[in-house]
């Protein structure tokens, strides 16, 4: 069965030092031959989302171009959120055999070490995917990762040189501390960038100035 796909006008956010400029790209139509069962599944999902089949296919292809095609090259695997919680909790619990009462001195050490290693991975990933490493490419990749991981995030621009980056992860205190340390590593290693990162039990807010 043939499927006609018209590429949608996806916003292209060109990051500048003053604002995000939304640039609409030209589109063109292509014809793809697919198994009828695949088209039926796509149509069913499109109906559930109350969007057109064309829009759904465009979203799938956009995600592939932006993220999925890099996963294998970067040795990334999808992991359930609950599994991530258990991994961090288990690691901080088992670092000391005497139980939770004596874990506090070690928890910060573990999280800091993991955050430092994660920072190196993030930097390599940004350079590999975006071909450039600066505030804008870092924020773009972080938002993309949050989106594909189903983690709520928001980037609010307050004036020309002040930004808020908000992450609502719902993964607990250990992940808030990890995310805070990771963002501190990221922003401390960017020139002419100042950041104040605050963490609560399930969210992290970074106030960025440059």
Secondary structure, 3 states (H helix, E strand, C coil): CEEEEECCCCEEEEECCCCEEEEECCCCEEEEECCHHHHHHHHHHHHHHCCCHHHHHHHHHHHHHHHHHHHCCCCCCCCCHHHHHHHHHHHHHHCCCCCHHHCHHHHHHHHHHHHHHHHHHHHHHHHHHHCCCCHHHHHHHHHHHHHHCCCEEEEEECCCCEEEEEEECCCCHHHHHHHHHHHHHHHHCCCCCEEEEEECCCEEEEEEEC
